[in-house]
Amino acid sequence: MTSFDPSDPAGSAPRPQSLMLTFFGIHALGRGIALSASSLIDVFGQAGITEDAVRSTLTRMVKRGLLERHRRGRKTYFGPTPRATRVLRDGHDRIWHTGAVNRTWEGTWTLVGFSLPEAWRRERHDLRSRLLWSGFGPLQNGLWVAPGAVDVPEVVAGLGLDPCLRVFQGATAVAPTDARTVLQAAFDVDSVAKGYEAFLVRWSTEADEPADALVRQLLLHADWLDQVRQDPHLPAEHLPEDWPAARAEERFHELARRCEEPARLEAARALDVITVAVP
């Protein structure tokens, strides 16, 4: 197990907002609590993040509707908003339920076609970001594809682009197109594999293990969530035999179990919390 080293070419240090969301996902999701700024500063300081960076991250996340402030006397506490809760639950499901290996694919695809005016650059960027986040890849100009059934209305909700979209679900590839052709055309399969391999390298030894259990848990979960977010959950049957996702997932679960109880005890000692309404 190892901490993140920003100079390591195999990976990069996670952004403070990514770490913050991960931390709230581990310690606040569904519990109806908010965490004090001071305890967050202490914990993140152990992870090498400065007090100024923590405070500015909290402020930005409030402005973006991800965190809500709660004041108790002279102290300030932060809890996830309903919007953040949806993101955190999605991340929780990706880690603990969906898994890294797709062995249940039934051979169908979801297709999204769109054509936006050239001047709509922001709208195009937002749509593509949503599609990438949801496991789609660009098959060709204006046509994106994802394995299995994807709830596209949920993915594009709030963008106001419904009249510009053409959505098909349950599509199958027929000759001369096959599943491997779709995967190679729409997804960077090699990059996904390298991400899992890099995760295994970073967490292969305990020599550089952070002393603080909360920091170990935070860095581990943030790194793994980043990997599964970059994986479109491609069907295992059409991937190389040595696909590293299963090995990486097994390593994550092993380390997560190992640090869970020490981190829970450390959280009980280190975190200053208050009870708030569950979003």
Secondary structure as GFF3:
##gff-version 3
##sequence-region A 1 279
A	DSSP	alpha_helix	16	27	.	.	.	ID=ss1
A	DSSP	beta_strand	33	36	.	.	.	ID=ss2
A	DSSP	alpha_helix	37	46	.	.	.	ID=ss3
A	DSSP	alpha_helix	51	63	.	.	.	ID=ss4
A	DSSP	beta_strand	67	72	.	.	.	ID=ss5
A	DSSP	beta_strand	75	80	.	.	.	ID=ss6
A	DSSP	alpha_helix	82	93	.	.	.	ID=ss7
A	DSSP	pi_helix	94	98	.	.	.	ID=ss8
A	DSSP	beta_strand	109	114	.	.	.	ID=ss9
A	DSSP	alpha_helix	121	133	.	.	.	ID=ss10
A	DSSP	beta_strand	137	140	.	.	.	ID=ss11
A	DSSP	beta_strand	143	147	.	.	.	ID=ss12
A	DSSP	alpha_helix	152	155	.	.	.	ID=ss13
A	DSSP	three_ten_helix	162	164	.	.	.	ID=ss14
A	DSSP	beta_strand	165	171	.	.	.	ID=ss15
A	DSSP	alpha_helix	179	186	.	.	.	ID=ss16
A	DSSP	alpha_helix	189	202	.	.	.	ID=ss17
A	DSSP	alpha_helix	213	230	.	.	.	ID=ss18
A	DSSP	three_ten_helix	236	238	.	.	.	ID=ss19
A	DSSP	alpha_helix	245	270	.	.	.	ID=ss20
A	DSSP	beta_strand	273	275	.	.	.	ID=ss21
###
